[in-house]
Amino acid sequence: MTKQAQRLDALRAMAPEELEEHMRRQRRRLFEVRFQQATGQVEDHQQIGELRKEIAQAMTVQIETRRAAARGEGEAEVEA
């Protein structure tokens, strides 16, 4: 299993509240790294891209979860 697949599995295993908190922390880290970059303190410029990618993956998982929940509710209404 690739590193990316493991990261996605970890995100999918999180509860919605955990996922939201994870995204909040990652966005905060991105802000801090961008601030460091602006002041010339960043040594690893790849961090910004990695953080953005991780945030995007978390948002994708969050959307998948919402759609799956909406589909589940829609099926329940059809059966009733």
N, C-alpha and C positions, 0 to 999 in steps of 0.2 A: 504494500500500500504506500502510495506516495505521501510526501509531507503535506501537500495540499489536501489530499483526500482525508488524511487524519485530522487536519485542522477543520475541515468541513464537518466531519463526523462529530467532532467535539462541539462545534457550534450547534449542530442539529440535536445533540443530546441535552443541551441547556434548556431550562424552563424559560418561558417568555420573559419573565422578570430578570432572570440571570442574563439573558441575551441583551436586554435593554441596558442593564448595568455595564456589561462588557463593552457595548458600543459607546456608552458614555465615557468610560475610562479610555478607550482607544481614541476617541475624538479629543479628549483632554491631552493625551500624549502627543497627538498630531499638532495641536495648538502649541504645546511646549517646544516640540522639535522645530516647528516653523519659526517660533520666536528665537530660538537658539541660532537658527540659520541666519536670521536677519541680523543678529549681533555677531555673527562670524564664529560661533562656538561649536558648530556641528562638525564632527569628524566623519560620521558615516551618513552621507547624503542619501543613501539607498533607503534609510529608515522612513523617509517621507512616503516613498512609493509603496513600501511594504505595509505601512500603517493604512494608507488609503485603500490598498487592496483588501486588507483584513476587514476594514469597515464596510467595504462594498460586499464582501462575502457574508458578513453578519446581516447586512440589510437584505440580501437575497434570501437567506435562510428565514428571516423574519417574514418576508413576503410569502414564501412557500408555506410557512406555518399558518398564516392568516388565510390563504387561499384554501388550504386543506380543511381548516375549521369551517370556512364558509361553505365549502362543498359538502361537508358532513351535515351542516344545518339544512342545506337545500335538499339533500336526500331524505332527511327526517321529515320534512314538510311534504314531500311527494308521497311517502309511505303512509302518512296520517290520513 
